[in-house]
């Protein structure tokens, strides 16, 4: 049986103020076209359909337009809610949608109620495990603790119990939205700055052994496509949602599930025309503005890191004269005194008067000690502040 695995659409999200609805619409069109081209048997969508619990009207309109497209594929679509979604809102009309072949699973109590499929090689049971907020799901799933590990363990125990009642040889697929790590821990899991923290008590992840006995696990939450084990994979998001994803190769995951062997996976990269025009630039402001090698980036969405020793005046405005879509600007001078980085903030303040603290600040920000003229101005400002403070206390 052949599946197409996708997740983390985040409909309605903006990128540093840029509207992504048109880009997301094209992604969904391409998803449906890919499903037809690859002749898949079912589509798996592993959560974070929307970007917010209360999505924008544009996001709702886009999802409403996508639903008939999915139904028209003539194959089952199974989707779950993620940590960005409101399970109750996303689940409205789910029973009616299932009659059109779009199965939306948002209720933790229904994790052991599979969508049953069949091909010439036998039956396949597809289970949907929506994002399980530990504190809320613990009672419903009768979990031992309010942790990701505990609630997912309880959910999978129920799934395995149901699977045991199915005909021998029934293949199993689980959709889940969670941070899952291999037996070695979090090493190798690639996270992005656009993923919302789901930690509980400082622990955000659960172990892959939770899914023992499942033939394929289609995960959502992490935005980079990646392998956890041979049978457990993240599809990643179809669009980049932060500059930390600039280097990601966005894709859909094609899964061929044989009766006994390990699933065969193919990452189907999205064409360049559908990717966001993201890029990073690092260097001195004057160099970036003058270097002809950057001409191809004049219309790109840019993350710029300036390395000038002092923060340049009106840097963003000057950058936008050449790079019209500069969206994010950082200043990281290449020369910072060693003492500024080797001591803690409290240690640098100890036994120092206000003028010394002000001079230290200038040194850290600019990468060099203030001149005599700058020191005189700082001294005047400190004295003025002391006078003003004393006037307020005695008024």
Number of C-alpha atoms within 10 A of each C-alpha: 20 19 22 27 27 26 30 28 24 25 23 24 20 14 16 13 8 11 12 18 18 11 14 21 17 12 18 19 13 15 21 16 14 16 20 14 9 12 14 19 20 20 23 25 27 33 32 27 26 25 21 17 17 14 21 15 10 13 23 15 14 18 18 11 13 16 15 13 16 21 17 12 19 14 18 22 23 23 26 29 31 31 25 21 24 19 21 11 13 20 18 12 10 15 13 12 16 17 10 18 20 22 22 25 28 27 19 21 14 17 23 21 16 21 18 13 16 13 10 6 13 15 19 23 20 24 26 32 30 28 28 25 19 21 14 12 24 22 13 14 22 13 19 13 15 18 23 27 20 19 27 26 20 19 24 21 16 18 25 16 11 15 21 11 9 13 11 10 12 20 25 22 21 23 28 28 26 26 23 28 20 17 13 9 13 16 9 12 17 11 14 17 12 15 15 11 11 17 13 14 8 7 13 16 18 22 19 20 13 17 20 12 13 17 22 24 25 25 31 34 28 24 27 24 24 17 16 19 14 13 21 23 20 28 29 27 25 27 25 23 23 17 21 14 19 18 12 16 20 25 22 23 23 23 19 18 22 15 17 10 8 13 19 13 18 13 17 14 12 17 11 10 9 15 16 16 15 20 15 17 15 15 17 18 19 14 11 19 17 11 9 9 8 13 13 9 19 16 15 17 22 21 20 21 18 23 18 18 19 19 18 16 8 8 15 18 12 15 19 15 12 17 22 17 19 25 19 14 15 14 20 19 19 15 15 16 14 9 10 16 11 10 11 10 10 7 10 16 14 9 8 12 10 14 17 16 15 17 18 18 15 18 18 20 18 21 20 16 16 17 10 9 9 13 17 13 12 19 17 13 14 16 14 12 12 12 11 11 11 11 10 8 7 6 5
